[in-house]
Amino acid sequence: MEREFTKLEPKTTQEAFDELTNYFLGANYYIEDPVGAKQGNAIIVDDIIYSVKAKLEKIKNIAIMKSFVFMIIGIIIGVIIEAI
């Protein structure tokens, strides 16, 4: 997959942080408890890390399952060949 480059507009730190939050957590994400800005930022970062780790774990589990299925298929084929 080839990446298409477009002209990037400069962003403030807050604009960049908001864009990453929207991308990883969704535009409707919000923190229910009243907290200060620094604590809110810490919660957002933690939620983003948790979200990314969960997605990576799911991908890893799928890869492990595929490997297991191929191993079982290999064993079955080996048993069939030996029986012939």
N, C-alpha and C positions, 0 to 999 in steps of 0.2 A: 504494500500500500504506500503510495507516494504522497508525501505531505505537500499540500498547496499553501504557499506562503502569500500572505496579504500584508498590506501596509499596516503596521501596528501603531495605534495611537498611544501616546504616553498616558500613564495612569498614576494617580496618587497611590500611596500605600493602602489607604482605606478602600479606594475603588478596586484595586487588585484583590484585596482580602474579601470584599463583597462578591466579586466575580467568582473567586474560588469557592466561597461558601455556597453560592447559588448553584454552581456546577456540581459539587459533591453532595450537597445536602438538600438541594431543591430551593426554588424561589419562595416557597411557603414556610421554610424553616424559621423557627423562632425559639427563644428561650423563655419558658413560662415563668420562671422565678425572677423576681426583681434583683438584678445584680449589677455591679459596676461594669464599666467598659472593659477593664483589664480582665476581670473574672469572666465576663462574657466571651472575650476573645479566647481565653484559655479553654472554656467549655467548647467553643466552636472548633478549635484545633483538635481537641480530644475527640470530638464527634467525627471530624473528617478522618482522622487516623483510624478510628474504630471502623468506620464505613469502608475505607480502602482495605484494611486488613481482612474484614469479613468477605469482601469480594475476591481478594487474592486467595483466601482459604478455600472458598467455593471452587475457584478455578483449579487449585491444587488438588482438591478432593476429586474433581472430575477427571483430572489427569491420572491420579492413582487408580481410580475405578477402571479407566480405559486400559491401563497397564495390567490390572488384575484380570480383566476379561480376555485380553490377548494371551496372557499366560495360561488361563484355563483352556482357551481354544487350542493353544499349542500342545498342552497335555493331552487333550482329547484326540487331536490329530496323531500325536505320537502313539497313543494306545491303539488307535485304528490301524496305523501302519504296522505295528508289531503284531496285531491279530491277523493280518493278511498273510 
